[in-house]
Amino acid sequence: MEKQQNPLIYGSMRTYVDEDMKQSIILNLLEMIPDFPLEEAERIAEMENADN
């Protein structure tokens, strides 16, 4: 009788953790969008373009 491998123990746990971490990071970034200083970023981009 062949023993089945538990995916949580044999290699796939990393995949589950990576997906959870990716989802957590994406959610945190989405929550930060309203607080992003867009006007300041645009001003900096204009200054960088003027230098080129």
Phi, psi and omega per residue, in radians:
M1 nan 2.199 -3.090
E2 -1.500 2.338 -3.140
K3 -1.417 2.239 3.103
Q4 -1.394 2.493 3.105
Q5 -1.496 2.380 3.070
N6 -1.413 2.075 -3.082
P7 -1.080 -0.393 3.124
L8 -1.324 -0.364 -3.105
I9 -1.764 -0.620 -2.991
Y10 -1.871 1.179 2.932
G11 1.735 -0.608 -3.057
S12 -1.421 -0.235 3.131
M13 -1.075 -0.635 3.110
R14 -1.056 -0.707 3.119
T15 -1.091 -0.772 3.127
Y16 -1.098 -0.766 -3.136
V17 -1.141 -0.766 3.127
D18 -1.042 -0.741 3.128
E19 -1.146 -0.710 3.104
D20 -1.116 -0.745 3.125
M21 -1.133 -0.738 -3.141
K22 -1.085 -0.763 -3.139
Q23 -1.137 -0.703 3.131
S24 -1.114 -0.756 3.126
I25 -1.119 -0.759 3.140
I26 -1.086 -0.762 3.132
L27 -1.109 -0.712 3.112
N28 -1.110 -0.726 3.121
L29 -1.139 -0.714 3.116
L30 -1.105 -0.643 3.116
E31 -1.193 -0.443 -3.099
M32 -1.485 -0.240 -3.080
I33 -0.956 -0.809 -3.119
P34 -1.101 -0.381 -3.117
D35 -1.629 -0.038 -3.087
F36 -1.213 2.273 -3.113
P37 -1.356 1.401 -3.035
L38 -1.100 -0.731 -3.108
E39 -1.097 -0.721 3.125
E40 -1.138 -0.721 3.120
A41 -1.112 -0.701 3.107
E42 -1.148 -0.694 3.133
R43 -1.118 -0.757 3.113
I44 -1.120 -0.716 3.117
A45 -1.110 -0.706 3.105
E46 -1.119 -0.701 3.134
M47 -1.152 -0.706 3.120
E48 -1.168 -0.671 3.110
N49 -1.198 -0.602 3.131
A50 -1.205 -0.528 3.135
D51 -1.275 -0.430 -3.107
N52 -1.526 nan nan
